[in-house]
Amino acid sequence: MDALRAAAILGVVLGHWLVTALVSEGGALHAESPLAYRPWLTPLSWMFQTLAVFFLVGGYVAARGLGTGSLGTGSLGTGSLGTGSLGAGAGRPYGPWLRARLVRLFRPVGAVLALWAVATVGLLASGTDLGTVRTLLKLVLSPLWFLLVLAALTALTPLVARLHPLWPLAVVVHVDLVRFGFDGPEWLGWINVLAGWLVPYCLGAAWARGRLGTGRRAGVVLLVGGVVATVLLVARCGYPASMVGVPGAAVSNLNPPTLAVVTFGLAQCGLALLLHGPLGRAMRRPVLWAGVALANLSALTVFLWHQTALLAVTAVGLLGGTALPGLHTVPDGPGWVLARLAWFPLFGLALAVCWAAFHGFERGRGSRGTTTVVRVHRPTRVQAKGRV
C-alpha cells in the first residue's frame, strides 16, 4: 500500500506544480491554468489527478486497522460506536483508534495554518493587494478539503466498511441525473463530495476483507469499465474531459465531484489493483523499499507544504522586478510548459526545506524510532508485500 500511496502523492504534487500558474499583472498575482489556454494538455489531468488511489488506500488501511475479520463477516461488536470494541476479532477499540488516526491526520495542519496566519497578517500590513492574498490563501488551503473528507470517511469506517461500492455509486448517478438531466439545484452536487469518494474507499475496504480475490480480475473489470464509462460520459453526455478544475469552465469534474471523475477513479483503482503484484516484487529491492518507506513517513508533510514551496519560489522570483517565464507569465503555450518544468528542481528544493522544518509535526514527539524502517538491510517478502 505504501508504494501506491507514494505514487499518488507524487502525482498530486507534480500535477499541482504543473497546472498552477501565478500570473503577475499590475503588481498583483492571480491564478491561471495552462489547461484553460491549451486544451490539448488535458491528458495531464488524467496522469496527475490520483485522488481515487488515496481513498482506495485509505479504505484498505482503515478496514485493516479495525480488523477485516469482524468487519467482513460479523457484527460490529457489542460496544458503543464511540468507545466500544468493534468486534471481538478486531481487538481495536474504536475510540482510541479513531483518535489516534485523526490526531496524526490533523496535527501537521496546525503548523500550516499558523505559518499562513502570520504570513497573511504580514502581507496585509505591508500593503499587499487583497486579491493577491486571497489567491495565495486559496492555493494553500484548498487542498485541505481532502483531509476533511478522509477524516469523515475514517470516522464512518465501522458503518461503511461492508458497504458495497455500488451503493454510493448509485447516489452519484442519481445526483448527476437530477443536477444535469433535470436542471436541478447546483448545491445538490455537493452530496457527491462524500458519496463520490466513498466509492473508492469502499473498494479499499472490500479489498482488505478479501472480497476482490487476487485483485487481478477485479482490476481488469474496473480499469476497462471505468475507461469505457468515462469516455462515454465525456463524448456523449457533455462532461468535461479534464479531471481537474479549469478556471472559467462552466462545469468542474472535481468541485464538486461528478460521475465522470468517479468512473475515472474506478479505472485508476483497477490499475492500482493490477500494479499491486508488480509493485510488491519491486519492493523486494532494498533501495526502492527504503525510498518508499521514507516517503510515507512524511507523505502528509509533503502534501500540506508543496503549494507553499511553489509560492515561496514564486515570491522570491518577484524580487528581481521582472516576470520570469514559467513562473509569473501567462501559461498560453508549449514554451510555458517547458519553462515550468525547468522550475521543478527549485520547487523540490523549497519543499525539502519545508520538510526539514515541519516533518516533526507529522511524526509526533515519541517517534524517533520510526526511521529504523529504512535501516533494515533488506525487506523480507512479507514486509515488501505490506509496503505495496
BELURWO-V531661 format. One record per pair of residues at least 6 apart in sequence whose C-alpha atoms are under 8 Angstrom apart, sorted by the first residue. I is the first residue (numbers start at 1). J is the second residue. Records with the same first field share a line. If there is no record, write none. Layout:
# BELURWO-V531661
I->J ; J
This chain:
# BELURWO-V531661
1->57 ; 386 ; 387 ; 388
2->292 ; 293 ; 296 ; 386 ; 387 ; 388
3->279 ; 292 ; 387 ; 388
4->53 ; 57 ; 272 ; 388
5->53 ; 54 ; 57 ; 296
6->292 ; 295 ; 296 ; 299
8->50 ; 51 ; 53 ; 54
9->50 ; 299 ; 302 ; 303
11->47 ; 48 ; 49 ; 50
12->48 ; 49 ; 50 ; 51 ; 303
13->303 ; 306
14->48
15->44 ; 45 ; 48 ; 49
16->307
17->307 ; 310 ; 344
18->337 ; 340 ; 341
19->33 ; 34 ; 35
20->31 ; 32 ; 33 ; 34
21->31 ; 32 ; 33 ; 34 ; 326 ; 327 ; 328 ; 329 ; 330 ; 331
22->29 ; 30 ; 31 ; 32 ; 314 ; 327 ; 328 ; 329
23->29 ; 30 ; 31 ; 32 ; 327 ; 328 ; 329 ; 330
24->30 ; 323 ; 328 ; 329
27->129
28->129 ; 131 ; 132
29->131 ; 132 ; 135
30->131 ; 132 ; 135
31->135
32->247 ; 330 ; 331
33->246 ; 247 ; 331
34->41 ; 331 ; 332 ; 333 ; 337
35->41 ; 42 ; 246
36->246 ; 247 ; 248 ; 249
37->331 ; 332 ; 333
38->332 ; 333
42->241 ; 242
43->242
45->242 ; 243 ; 244
46->242 ; 243
49->243 ; 244
50->265 ; 268
51->265
52->197 ; 200 ; 262 ; 265 ; 266 ; 268 ; 269
53->200 ; 265 ; 268 ; 269 ; 272
55->150 ; 197 ; 198 ; 200 ; 201 ; 204
56->200 ; 201 ; 202 ; 203 ; 204 ; 205 ; 269
57->201 ; 204
58->150 ; 154 ; 201 ; 204
59->154 ; 157 ; 161 ; 200 ; 201 ; 202 ; 203 ; 204 ; 205
60->201 ; 203 ; 204 ; 205 ; 206 ; 207 ; 208
61->204 ; 205 ; 208
62->154 ; 157 ; 205
63->71 ; 157 ; 161 ; 204 ; 205 ; 208 ; 209
64->205 ; 208 ; 209
65->92 ; 97
66->86 ; 90 ; 91 ; 92 ; 94 ; 97
67->89 ; 90 ; 91 ; 92
68->90 ; 208 ; 209
69->89 ; 90 ; 209
70->76 ; 86 ; 87 ; 88 ; 89 ; 90
71->87 ; 158 ; 161 ; 162 ; 209
72->161 ; 162 ; 209
74->87
75->86 ; 87
76->85 ; 86 ; 87 ; 158
77->84 ; 85 ; 86 ; 87 ; 88
78->84 ; 85 ; 86 ; 87
79->85 ; 86
81->94 ; 95
82->94 ; 95
83->93 ; 94 ; 95 ; 96
84->93 ; 94 ; 95
85->91 ; 92 ; 93 ; 94
86->92 ; 93 ; 94 ; 158
98->154 ; 155
102->151
104->362 ; 363 ; 364
105->147 ; 151 ; 300 ; 362
106->147
107->361 ; 362
108->300 ; 301 ; 304 ; 358 ; 359 ; 361 ; 362
109->304
111->358 ; 361
112->304 ; 305
116->137
120->133
123->133
124->130 ; 133
136->311
139->307
140->304 ; 307 ; 308
143->304
144->304
149->193 ; 194
153->194 ; 198 ; 201
160->202
161->202 ; 205 ; 206
162->202 ; 205 ; 206
163->202
164->202 ; 203 ; 206
165->198 ; 199 ; 200 ; 202 ; 203
166->199
168->195 ; 196 ; 198 ; 199
169->195 ; 196 ; 199 ; 262
171->192 ; 195
172->191 ; 192 ; 195 ; 196 ; 258 ; 259
173->259
175->188 ; 189 ; 191 ; 192
176->189 ; 258 ; 259
178->184
179->185 ; 186 ; 188 ; 189
189->256 ; 257 ; 258
190->256 ; 257
192->256 ; 257 ; 258
193->256 ; 257
196->257 ; 258 ; 259 ; 262
197->262
199->262
200->265 ; 266 ; 269
206->212
207->213 ; 215
212->218
215->273 ; 274
216->273 ; 274
218->270 ; 273
219->269 ; 270 ; 271 ; 272 ; 273 ; 274
220->270 ; 271 ; 274
221->270
222->266 ; 267 ; 269 ; 270 ; 271
223->266 ; 267 ; 268 ; 269 ; 270 ; 271
224->267
225->267
226->263 ; 264 ; 265 ; 266 ; 267 ; 268
227->263 ; 264 ; 267
229->260 ; 263 ; 264
230->260 ; 261 ; 263 ; 264
233->239 ; 260
234->240 ; 241 ; 260
239->251 ; 253 ; 260
240->251 ; 252 ; 253
242->253
243->252 ; 253 ; 254 ; 261
244->252 ; 253 ; 254
245->252 ; 253 ; 254 ; 255
246->252
252->258
253->259 ; 260 ; 261
254->261
276->388
279->388
280->384 ; 385 ; 386 ; 387 ; 388
281->384 ; 385
282->288 ; 289
283->289 ; 379 ; 384 ; 385 ; 387 ; 388
284->378 ; 379 ; 380 ; 381 ; 384
285->378 ; 379
286->377 ; 378 ; 379
289->374 ; 379 ; 384 ; 387
290->373 ; 374 ; 375
291->374
292->387
293->373 ; 374 ; 387
294->371 ; 374
297->363 ; 371
298->355 ; 359 ; 362 ; 363
300->362
301->355 ; 358 ; 359 ; 362
302->351 ; 355
305->351 ; 354 ; 355
306->347 ; 351
308->351
309->347 ; 348 ; 350 ; 351 ; 354
310->347 ; 350 ; 351
312->350
313->346 ; 347 ; 350
314->327 ; 328
317->323 ; 324 ; 327
318->324
323->329
325->336 ; 339 ; 340
326->336 ; 337 ; 338 ; 339 ; 340 ; 341 ; 343
327->339 ; 340 ; 343
329->336
330->336
331->337
